[in-house]
Amino acid sequence: MVPTDDVTCSAFDDRHLIARGPLAEVVRATKLALDAGAAGSILIFDDRTSQLIEVDFRGSPDEVMARLPGPAPTAARGPGRPRLGVVAREVTLLPRHWDWLGQQPGGVSGALRRLVEHATRQQEPQARARQAQEATDRFMRVMAGDLAGYEEASRALYRGERERFAELTAKWPTDVRQHLLKLAAGAWTPE
């Protein structure tokens, strides 16, 4: 994973939160904690996806910071409207689809953009809830997979049982529980 500047992360020493925030700040705080004697298993998670972020902590804080990945390079510009982020790609449709699109106001591109925007708005709440469930489950598997009630908490998460999930995780380490509840907040689909 190559994090960008807007990604927030959380670093844990075993099951204790070291730092939360932008990657550079979290890495610096984690390096200081390691130098001060943090002895646990250090893990850094992307706060949106719960993907683990690999960091090489060897050397001085400045050396560690110099090895951090930067923003992804921008792609070569091709046809389209690059300042707007428009990218030209190939679309294959049946002739009747092309005929229908050609008759729409704004032409083919405008009609396709409207169709995609409409579908995105319709699916957005469910997609966000699914992504939050997956991120919560990913973090829970790594940080709480061996804790009492893990399997039942995972089932409660996917069943949408918010109160049961909170009840099952109530006795887990405070930092892990608080992070899980923050991640899971977006997993509960609106009634």
PyRosetta script that sets phi, psi and omega in degrees:
from pyrosetta import init, pose_from_sequence

init()
pose = pose_from_sequence("MVPTDDVTCSAFDDRHLIARGPLAEVVRATKLALDAGAAGSILIFDDRTSQLIEVDFRGSPDEVMARLPGPAPTAARGPGRPRLGVVAREVTLLPRHWDWLGQQPGGVSGALRRLVEHATRQQEPQARARQAQEATDRFMRVMAGDLAGYEEASRALYRGERERFAELTAKWPTDVRQHLLKLAAGAWTPE")
pose.set_psi(1, 134.5)
pose.set_omega(1, 175.3)
pose.set_phi(2, -111.0)
pose.set_psi(2, 100.5)
pose.set_omega(2, -177.6)
pose.set_phi(3, -70.2)
pose.set_psi(3, 151.4)
pose.set_omega(3, 174.8)
pose.set_phi(4, -103.5)
pose.set_psi(4, 176.0)
pose.set_omega(4, -176.0)
pose.set_phi(5, -64.1)
pose.set_psi(5, -26.3)
pose.set_omega(5, -176.3)
pose.set_phi(6, -89.3)
pose.set_psi(6, 1.7)
pose.set_omega(6, 179.4)
pose.set_phi(7, -79.7)
pose.set_psi(7, 130.3)
pose.set_omega(7, 172.4)
pose.set_phi(8, -100.9)
pose.set_psi(8, 148.9)
pose.set_omega(8, -174.5)
pose.set_phi(9, -132.4)
pose.set_psi(9, 164.7)
pose.set_omega(9, 173.5)
pose.set_phi(10, -134.0)
pose.set_psi(10, 131.1)
pose.set_omega(10, 179.4)
pose.set_phi(11, -109.4)
pose.set_psi(11, 136.2)
pose.set_omega(11, -180.0)
pose.set_phi(12, -123.6)
pose.set_psi(12, 138.0)
pose.set_omega(12, 170.3)
pose.set_phi(13, -105.0)
pose.set_psi(13, 105.8)
pose.set_omega(13, -170.6)
pose.set_phi(14, 58.8)
pose.set_psi(14, -110.3)
pose.set_omega(14, 179.7)
pose.set_phi(15, -116.5)
pose.set_psi(15, 22.3)
pose.set_omega(15, -179.7)
pose.set_phi(16, -113.8)
pose.set_psi(16, 130.2)
pose.set_omega(16, 179.5)
pose.set_phi(17, -68.9)
pose.set_psi(17, 128.0)
pose.set_omega(17, 175.9)
pose.set_phi(18, -92.7)
pose.set_psi(18, -50.2)
pose.set_omega(18, -175.8)
pose.set_phi(19, -159.4)
pose.set_psi(19, 156.0)
pose.set_omega(19, 176.0)
pose.set_phi(20, -140.4)
pose.set_psi(20, 138.0)
pose.set_omega(20, 178.6)
pose.set_phi(21, 150.1)
pose.set_psi(21, -158.1)
pose.set_omega(21, 177.8)
pose.set_phi(22, -61.5)
pose.set_psi(22, 150.2)
pose.set_omega(22, -174.6)
pose.set_phi(23, -52.0)
pose.set_psi(23, -48.0)
pose.set_omega(23, -176.7)
pose.set_phi(24, -60.1)
pose.set_psi(24, -42.7)
pose.set_omega(24, 179.8)
pose.set_phi(25, -66.2)
pose.set_psi(25, -41.2)
pose.set_omega(25, -179.5)
pose.set_phi(26, -66.4)
pose.set_psi(26, -42.5)
pose.set_omega(26, 179.7)
pose.set_phi(27, -64.2)
pose.set_psi(27, -43.0)
pose.set_omega(27, 179.3)
pose.set_phi(28, -62.2)
pose.set_psi(28, -46.3)
pose.set_omega(28, 179.4)
pose.set_phi(29, -63.7)
pose.set_psi(29, -37.8)
pose.set_omega(29, 179.6)
pose.set_phi(30, -68.1)
pose.set_psi(30, -41.3)
pose.set_omega(30, 177.9)
pose.set_phi(31, -61.7)
pose.set_psi(31, -42.1)
pose.set_omega(31, 177.8)
pose.set_phi(32, -63.2)
pose.set_psi(32, -40.1)
pose.set_omega(32, 178.2)
pose.set_phi(33, -64.9)
pose.set_psi(33, -41.6)
pose.set_omega(33, 177.7)
pose.set_phi(34, -63.2)
pose.set_psi(34, -43.9)
pose.set_omega(34, 179.3)
pose.set_phi(35, -65.8)
pose.set_psi(35, -26.7)
pose.set_omega(35, 179.4)
pose.set_phi(36, -85.2)
pose.set_psi(36, -3.3)
pose.set_omega(36, 174.4)
pose.set_phi(37, 111.9)
pose.set_psi(37, 13.1)
pose.set_omega(37, 175.5)
pose.set_phi(38, -55.2)
pose.set_psi(38, 126.5)
pose.set_omega(38, -170.9)
pose.set_phi(39, -111.4)
pose.set_psi(39, -7.1)
pose.set_omega(39, -175.7)
pose.set_phi(40, -78.9)
pose.set_psi(40, -172.3)
pose.set_omega(40, 176.1)
pose.set_phi(41, -84.1)
pose.set_psi(41, 113.4)
pose.set_omega(41, -177.1)
pose.set_phi(42, -84.1)
pose.set_psi(42, 124.3)
pose.set_omega(42, 177.2)
pose.set_phi(43, -131.1)
pose.set_psi(43, 136.6)
pose.set_omega(43, 176.2)
pose.set_phi(44, -118.0)
pose.set_psi(44, 126.8)
pose.set_omega(44, -177.9)
pose.set_phi(45, -113.0)
pose.set_psi(45, 140.8)
pose.set_omega(45, 167.8)
pose.set_phi(46, -70.3)
pose.set_psi(46, 125.4)
pose.set_omega(46, -175.0)
pose.set_phi(47, -68.5)
pose.set_psi(47, -20.9)
pose.set_omega(47, -179.4)
pose.set_phi(48, -85.6)
pose.set_psi(48, -41.9)
pose.set_omega(48, -173.7)
pose.set_phi(49, -110.1)
pose.set_psi(49, -15.5)
pose.set_omega(49, -173.8)
pose.set_phi(50, 65.9)
pose.set_psi(50, 18.3)
pose.set_omega(50, 172.9)
pose.set_phi(51, -71.1)
pose.set_psi(51, 143.0)
pose.set_omega(51, 176.7)
pose.set_phi(52, -74.2)
pose.set_psi(52, 141.7)
pose.set_omega(52, 178.2)
pose.set_phi(53, -110.3)
pose.set_psi(53, 121.3)
pose.set_omega(53, -179.3)
pose.set_phi(54, -82.5)
pose.set_psi(54, 129.9)
pose.set_omega(54, 177.1)
pose.set_phi(55, -135.6)
pose.set_psi(55, 134.1)
pose.set_omega(55, 176.4)
pose.set_phi(56, -90.7)
pose.set_psi(56, 109.2)
pose.set_omega(56, -176.1)
pose.set_phi(57, -91.8)
pose.set_psi(57, 10.6)
pose.set_omega(57, 178.5)
pose.set_phi(58, -71.0)
pose.set_psi(58, 143.1)
pose.set_omega(58, 175.4)
pose.set_phi(59, 94.2)
pose.set_psi(59, -167.6)
pose.set_omega(59, -178.6)
pose.set_phi(60, -76.2)
pose.set_psi(60, 163.8)
pose.set_omega(60, 176.3)
pose.set_phi(61, -54.5)
pose.set_psi(61, -39.3)
pose.set_omega(61, 179.8)
pose.set_phi(62, -66.4)
pose.set_psi(62, -37.2)
pose.set_omega(62, 177.9)
pose.set_phi(63, -66.8)
pose.set_psi(63, -40.8)
pose.set_omega(63, 177.7)
pose.set_phi(64, -62.2)
pose.set_psi(64, -45.5)
pose.set_omega(64, -178.4)
pose.set_phi(65, -65.3)
pose.set_psi(65, -35.1)
pose.set_omega(65, -179.4)
pose.set_phi(66, -66.9)
pose.set_psi(66, -25.8)
pose.set_omega(66, -179.3)
pose.set_phi(67, -86.4)
pose.set_psi(67, -7.3)
pose.set_omega(67, -179.7)
pose.set_phi(68, -62.2)
pose.set_psi(68, 140.5)
pose.set_omega(68, 177.3)
pose.set_phi(69, -68.5)
pose.set_psi(69, 141.8)
pose.set_omega(69, 177.6)
pose.set_phi(70, -91.8)
pose.set_psi(70, -174.5)
pose.set_omega(70, 176.7)
pose.set_phi(71, -61.0)
pose.set_psi(71, 149.2)
pose.set_omega(71, 179.3)
pose.set_phi(72, -62.1)
pose.set_psi(72, 141.1)
pose.set_omega(72, 179.5)
pose.set_phi(73, -65.0)
pose.set_psi(73, 148.8)
pose.set_omega(73, -180.0)
pose.set_phi(74, -73.8)
pose.set_psi(74, 144.1)
pose.set_omega(74, -179.0)
pose.set_phi(75, -72.3)
pose.set_psi(75, 154.3)
pose.set_omega(75, 177.0)
pose.set_phi(76, -62.4)
pose.set_psi(76, 139.8)
pose.set_omega(76, -178.0)
pose.set_phi(77, -81.2)
pose.set_psi(77, 136.9)
pose.set_omega(77, 178.3)
pose.set_phi(78, -126.9)
pose.set_psi(78, -154.5)
pose.set_omega(78, -179.8)
pose.set_phi(79, -66.6)
pose.set_psi(79, 158.1)
pose.set_omega(79, 180.0)
pose.set_phi(80, 118.7)
pose.set_psi(80, -158.8)
pose.set_omega(80, 178.7)
pose.set_phi(81, -116.1)
pose.set_psi(81, 82.5)
pose.set_omega(81, -171.5)
pose.set_phi(82, -60.2)
pose.set_psi(82, -32.0)
pose.set_omega(82, -180.0)
pose.set_phi(83, -66.2)
pose.set_psi(83, -26.6)
pose.set_omega(83, 177.7)
pose.set_phi(84, -91.6)
pose.set_psi(84, -5.3)
pose.set_omega(84, -177.6)
pose.set_phi(85, 84.4)
pose.set_psi(85, 13.4)
pose.set_omega(85, -179.2)
pose.set_phi(86, -76.8)
pose.set_psi(86, 131.7)
pose.set_omega(86, -179.6)
pose.set_phi(87, -123.8)
pose.set_psi(87, 131.7)
pose.set_omega(87, 178.1)
pose.set_phi(88, -84.4)
pose.set_psi(88, 130.8)
pose.set_omega(88, 176.1)
pose.set_phi(89, -141.0)
pose.set_psi(89, 165.2)
pose.set_omega(89, -179.8)
pose.set_phi(90, -85.8)
pose.set_psi(90, 138.0)
pose.set_omega(90, 175.1)
pose.set_phi(91, -126.4)
pose.set_psi(91, 131.9)
pose.set_omega(91, 178.9)
pose.set_phi(92, -111.2)
pose.set_psi(92, 121.5)
pose.set_omega(92, -179.8)
pose.set_phi(93, -134.5)
pose.set_psi(93, 162.7)
pose.set_omega(93, 174.0)
pose.set_phi(94, -72.8)
pose.set_psi(94, 156.2)
pose.set_omega(94, -179.1)
pose.set_phi(95, -55.4)
pose.set_psi(95, -39.1)
pose.set_omega(95, -179.4)
pose.set_phi(96, -65.1)
pose.set_psi(96, -30.8)
pose.set_omega(96, 177.3)
pose.set_phi(97, -69.4)
pose.set_psi(97, -42.2)
pose.set_omega(97, 177.5)
pose.set_phi(98, -62.6)
pose.set_psi(98, -39.9)
pose.set_omega(98, 178.9)
pose.set_phi(99, -61.0)
pose.set_psi(99, -46.9)
pose.set_omega(99, -179.1)
pose.set_phi(100, -63.5)
pose.set_psi(100, -46.2)
pose.set_omega(100, -180.0)
pose.set_phi(101, -61.2)
pose.set_psi(101, -39.5)
pose.set_omega(101, -179.5)
pose.set_phi(102, -65.2)
pose.set_psi(102, -22.8)
pose.set_omega(102, -179.1)
pose.set_phi(103, -89.0)
pose.set_psi(103, -5.6)
pose.set_omega(103, -177.1)
pose.set_phi(104, -81.9)
pose.set_psi(104, 148.4)
pose.set_omega(104, 176.9)
pose.set_phi(105, -61.7)
pose.set_psi(105, 137.3)
pose.set_omega(105, -179.7)
pose.set_phi(106, 88.3)
pose.set_psi(106, -1.5)
pose.set_omega(106, 177.3)
pose.set_phi(107, 79.0)
pose.set_psi(107, -172.8)
pose.set_omega(107, -175.0)
pose.set_phi(108, -62.6)
pose.set_psi(108, -50.4)
pose.set_omega(108, -177.0)
pose.set_phi(109, -62.4)
pose.set_psi(109, -44.2)
pose.set_omega(109, 179.3)
pose.set_phi(110, -62.0)
pose.set_psi(110, -42.7)
pose.set_omega(110, 179.8)
pose.set_phi(111, -64.8)
pose.set_psi(111, -42.7)
pose.set_omega(111, 178.6)
pose.set_phi(112, -63.0)
pose.set_psi(112, -43.0)
pose.set_omega(112, 178.9)
pose.set_phi(113, -61.8)
pose.set_psi(113, -42.9)
pose.set_omega(113, 179.1)
pose.set_phi(114, -64.2)
pose.set_psi(114, -41.2)
pose.set_omega(114, 178.6)
pose.set_phi(115, -62.8)
pose.set_psi(115, -43.1)
pose.set_omega(115, 179.7)
pose.set_phi(116, -66.2)
pose.set_psi(116, -43.7)
pose.set_omega(116, 179.2)
pose.set_phi(117, -61.9)
pose.set_psi(117, -42.5)
pose.set_omega(117, 179.0)
pose.set_phi(118, -62.3)
pose.set_psi(118, -47.5)
pose.set_omega(118, 179.8)
pose.set_phi(119, -63.4)
pose.set_psi(119, -38.8)
pose.set_omega(119, 179.1)
pose.set_phi(120, -62.5)
pose.set_psi(120, -45.2)
pose.set_omega(120, 179.7)
pose.set_phi(121, -64.0)
pose.set_psi(121, -36.3)
pose.set_omega(121, -179.5)
pose.set_phi(122, -68.5)
pose.set_psi(122, -37.1)
pose.set_omega(122, -174.4)
pose.set_phi(123, -96.1)
pose.set_psi(123, -8.7)
pose.set_omega(123, -171.9)
pose.set_phi(124, -56.4)
pose.set_psi(124, -49.6)
pose.set_omega(124, -178.0)
pose.set_phi(125, -61.2)
pose.set_psi(125, -43.1)
pose.set_omega(125, 179.5)
pose.set_phi(126, -67.6)
pose.set_psi(126, -38.9)
pose.set_omega(126, -179.9)
pose.set_phi(127, -66.2)
pose.set_psi(127, -42.1)
pose.set_omega(127, 177.9)
pose.set_phi(128, -63.6)
pose.set_psi(128, -41.0)
pose.set_omega(128, 179.2)
pose.set_phi(129, -64.6)
pose.set_psi(129, -41.9)
pose.set_omega(129, 179.0)
pose.set_phi(130, -64.1)
pose.set_psi(130, -43.1)
pose.set_omega(130, 178.5)
pose.set_phi(131, -63.6)
pose.set_psi(131, -40.1)
pose.set_omega(131, 177.9)
pose.set_phi(132, -65.9)
pose.set_psi(132, -40.1)
pose.set_omega(132, 176.0)
pose.set_phi(133, -59.9)
pose.set_psi(133, -46.8)
pose.set_omega(133, -178.5)
pose.set_phi(134, -63.7)
pose.set_psi(134, -41.7)
pose.set_omega(134, 178.8)
pose.set_phi(135, -65.9)
pose.set_psi(135, -41.5)
pose.set_omega(135, 179.1)
pose.set_phi(136, -63.8)
pose.set_psi(136, -45.2)
pose.set_omega(136, -179.5)
pose.set_phi(137, -64.0)
pose.set_psi(137, -41.9)
pose.set_omega(137, -179.7)
pose.set_phi(138, -61.1)
pose.set_psi(138, -46.7)
pose.set_omega(138, 179.0)
pose.set_phi(139, -65.8)
pose.set_psi(139, -43.5)
pose.set_omega(139, -177.6)
pose.set_phi(140, -63.2)
pose.set_psi(140, -40.0)
pose.set_omega(140, 179.1)
pose.set_phi(141, -60.1)
pose.set_psi(141, -43.9)
pose.set_omega(141, -177.8)
pose.set_phi(142, -73.8)
pose.set_psi(142, -46.6)
pose.set_omega(142, -170.5)
pose.set_phi(143, -92.9)
pose.set_psi(143, -19.7)
pose.set_omega(143, -174.6)
pose.set_phi(144, -134.9)
pose.set_psi(144, 10.7)
pose.set_omega(144, -176.8)
pose.set_phi(145, -58.9)
pose.set_psi(145, -22.5)
pose.set_omega(145, -179.9)
pose.set_phi(146, -105.5)
pose.set_psi(146, 8.6)
pose.set_omega(146, -179.9)
pose.set_phi(147, -88.6)
pose.set_psi(147, 153.5)
pose.set_omega(147, 178.9)
pose.set_phi(148, -60.1)
pose.set_psi(148, 131.7)
pose.set_omega(148, 177.1)
pose.set_phi(149, 86.6)
pose.set_psi(149, 6.0)
pose.set_omega(149, -177.7)
pose.set_phi(150, -57.6)
pose.set_psi(150, -50.7)
pose.set_omega(150, -175.7)
pose.set_phi(151, -61.7)
pose.set_psi(151, -43.1)
pose.set_omega(151, -179.3)
pose.set_phi(152, -68.8)
pose.set_psi(152, -36.0)
pose.set_omega(152, 177.1)
pose.set_phi(153, -64.1)
pose.set_psi(153, -39.5)
pose.set_omega(153, 177.7)
pose.set_phi(154, -63.3)
pose.set_psi(154, -43.3)
pose.set_omega(154, 177.4)
pose.set_phi(155, -63.2)
pose.set_psi(155, -41.3)
pose.set_omega(155, 179.4)
pose.set_phi(156, -62.9)
pose.set_psi(156, -38.8)
pose.set_omega(156, 177.9)
pose.set_phi(157, -58.5)
pose.set_psi(157, -49.8)
pose.set_omega(157, -176.6)
pose.set_phi(158, -75.5)
pose.set_psi(158, -20.5)
pose.set_omega(158, 174.6)
pose.set_phi(159, -83.3)
pose.set_psi(159, -11.2)
pose.set_omega(159, -178.5)
pose.set_phi(160, 79.7)
pose.set_psi(160, 25.5)
pose.set_omega(160, -177.9)
pose.set_phi(161, -94.2)
pose.set_psi(161, 83.3)
pose.set_omega(161, -174.4)
pose.set_phi(162, -58.9)
pose.set_psi(162, -48.4)
pose.set_omega(162, -177.6)
pose.set_phi(163, -65.0)
pose.set_psi(163, -41.0)
pose.set_omega(163, 179.1)
pose.set_phi(164, -64.9)
pose.set_psi(164, -40.9)
pose.set_omega(164, 178.3)
pose.set_phi(165, -60.6)
pose.set_psi(165, -47.1)
pose.set_omega(165, 179.6)
pose.set_phi(166, -63.0)
pose.set_psi(166, -39.7)
pose.set_omega(166, 179.5)
pose.set_phi(167, -64.1)
pose.set_psi(167, -43.7)
pose.set_omega(167, -177.6)
pose.set_phi(168, -70.5)
pose.set_psi(168, -27.2)
pose.set_omega(168, -178.5)
pose.set_phi(169, -97.8)
pose.set_psi(169, -0.5)
pose.set_omega(169, -174.0)
pose.set_phi(170, -59.4)
pose.set_psi(170, -32.0)
pose.set_omega(170, -177.2)
pose.set_phi(171, -95.9)
pose.set_psi(171, 4.6)
pose.set_omega(171, 179.3)
pose.set_phi(172, -75.5)
pose.set_psi(172, 162.8)
pose.set_omega(172, 178.9)
pose.set_phi(173, -52.7)
pose.set_psi(173, 137.9)
pose.set_omega(173, -172.2)
pose.set_phi(174, -52.1)
pose.set_psi(174, -50.4)
pose.set_omega(174, -176.7)
pose.set_phi(175, -64.5)
pose.set_psi(175, -37.9)
pose.set_omega(175, 178.6)
pose.set_phi(176, -66.9)
pose.set_psi(176, -47.1)
pose.set_omega(176, -179.1)
pose.set_phi(177, -60.8)
pose.set_psi(177, -46.3)
pose.set_omega(177, -178.9)
pose.set_phi(178, -63.4)
pose.set_psi(178, -40.1)
pose.set_omega(178, 178.1)
pose.set_phi(179, -66.0)
pose.set_psi(179, -41.6)
pose.set_omega(179, 177.9)
pose.set_phi(180, -60.9)
pose.set_psi(180, -44.9)
pose.set_omega(180, -179.1)
pose.set_phi(181, -64.2)
pose.set_psi(181, -35.7)
pose.set_omega(181, 176.6)
pose.set_phi(182, -65.4)
pose.set_psi(182, -45.9)
pose.set_omega(182, 178.7)
pose.set_phi(183, -63.5)
pose.set_psi(183, -42.8)
pose.set_omega(183, -174.9)
pose.set_phi(184, -73.7)
pose.set_psi(184, -14.4)
pose.set_omega(184, -178.1)
pose.set_phi(185, -55.2)
pose.set_psi(185, -35.7)
pose.set_omega(185, 179.3)
pose.set_phi(186, -86.1)
pose.set_psi(186, -4.0)
pose.set_omega(186, -176.3)
pose.set_phi(187, -84.3)
pose.set_psi(187, -20.4)
pose.set_omega(187, -176.2)
pose.set_phi(188, -82.4)
pose.set_psi(188, 110.3)
pose.set_omega(188, -177.5)
pose.set_phi(189, -67.0)
pose.set_psi(189, 141.7)
pose.set_omega(189, 179.6)
pose.set_phi(190, -59.8)
pose.set_psi(190, 142.8)
pose.set_omega(190, -179.9)
pose.set_phi(191, -69.7)
pose.dump_pdb("model.pdb")
